[in-house]
Amino acid sequence: MNKADLIEQMAQAAEISKSAAERSVDALINAVKASLRKGEEVTLVGFGTFYAGLRAARTGRNPRTGEAIEIKAAKTPKFRAGKALKDAIN
């Protein structure tokens, strides 16, 4: 399922227009991004939790030259599924 499929399914389920569903999806995505940028978690009870994880700095290798390179520490978005979501797919 891609974003367009999700929008179409939401529009049908909520009996709203596709443009309203698209605005809703975009608003949700933007709210999650803004919260993660601030270091906050976003918890949707029964669905899961979005949070920012930290990846430590490390040494990597350039695949062409084999030269060692330093890779900076970074924040990465992560998702932990909730119990209801886990139960729904099993």
C-alpha positions in Angstrom: 0.0 0.0 0.0 1.3 3.4 -0.9 0.2 6.9 0.2 -2.4 7.2 -2.5 -3.9 3.9 -1.6 -4.0 4.9 2.1 -5.7 8.2 1.2 -8.3 6.4 -0.9 -9.0 3.8 1.8 -9.3 6.5 4.5 -11.7 8.6 2.3 -14.0 5.6 1.8 -13.9 4.5 5.5 -14.5 7.9 6.9 -16.9 8.9 4.1 -15.0 12.1 3.3 -13.5 13.5 0.1 -10.1 12.3 -1.1 -8.7 15.8 -0.7 -9.8 15.9 3.0 -8.3 12.5 3.6 -5.0 13.7 1.9 -4.9 16.8 4.1 -5.4 14.5 7.2 -2.6 12.2 6.2 -0.3 15.1 5.5 -1.2 16.7 8.8 -0.5 13.5 10.7 2.9 13.0 8.9 3.9 16.6 9.6 2.9 16.4 13.3 4.9 13.2 13.8 8.0 14.8 12.0 7.8 17.9 14.1 7.5 15.9 17.4 10.4 13.7 16.5 12.5 16.7 15.6 11.9 18.1 19.1 12.8 14.7 20.7 9.3 13.8 21.7 7.6 10.5 21.3 4.3 10.1 19.5 2.1 7.4 21.0 -1.1 6.2 19.3 -2.6 3.8 21.9 -3.3 0.4 20.3 -1.2 1.2 17.2 2.3 2.0 18.4 4.9 4.6 19.3 7.1 6.7 17.0 10.4 7.9 18.6 13.8 9.1 17.6 16.6 6.7 18.3 20.3 7.6 18.4 22.9 5.9 16.2 26.4 6.2 17.5 29.3 7.5 15.4 31.3 4.7 13.9 34.1 3.9 11.4 33.1 2.7 8.0 34.8 1.8 4.8 34.6 3.4 1.4 33.5 0.5 -0.8 35.6 1.7 -3.8 38.9 2.4 -2.1 38.6 0.5 1.1 39.7 3.6 2.9 38.4 4.0 6.5 35.9 6.9 6.9 34.2 8.4 10.0 30.4 8.2 10.0 28.8 10.8 12.2 26.3 10.1 14.9 22.7 10.5 13.8 19.1 10.5 15.0 16.9 7.9 13.2 13.1 7.6 13.3 11.9 4.3 14.9 8.5 2.7 15.4 7.5 0.3 18.2 4.2 -1.6 17.4 1.5 -1.6 20.1 -0.1 -4.8 21.4 -3.4 -4.2 19.4 -1.5 -3.9 16.2 0.6 -7.0 16.9 -2.6 -9.0 17.7 -4.4 -7.7 14.6 -1.8 -9.2 12.3 -1.3 -12.5 14.0 
